[in-house]
Amino acid sequence: MTSAILILLILAVILSGASTFLHARDKKQTELVALVKEQAYQLFLYAEKQDWIGPQKMSYVADQIVKLIPSKSLVQVIGEERIHDWLQSLYDDFKKTLAK
């Protein structure tokens, strides 16, 4: 009986620790995405001021965002095309918001 209680207590501690870790990881990820979005918006505004058109503007922003990612292996895992697609959707949403 005592060993069952001890096992349940240990299991509860492990689950609590795992839950805390996952919550902290999700919070960091949310903060990182918000930071990258802010940087992307600033880069979009800079590119707009340069009067760059379409692909040139998006290439500039994508290149700058890729430079901000500290690990080149992370860039390889994510893929530059996926980063470019995410930035394009971010830009489209940004333009829709400005049009309202």
Summary of the structure (lengths in Angstrom):
residues: 100
radius of gyration: 21.1
end to end distance: 65.5
largest distance: 74.6
contacts: 225
relative contact order: 0.08
helix: 90%
strand: 0%
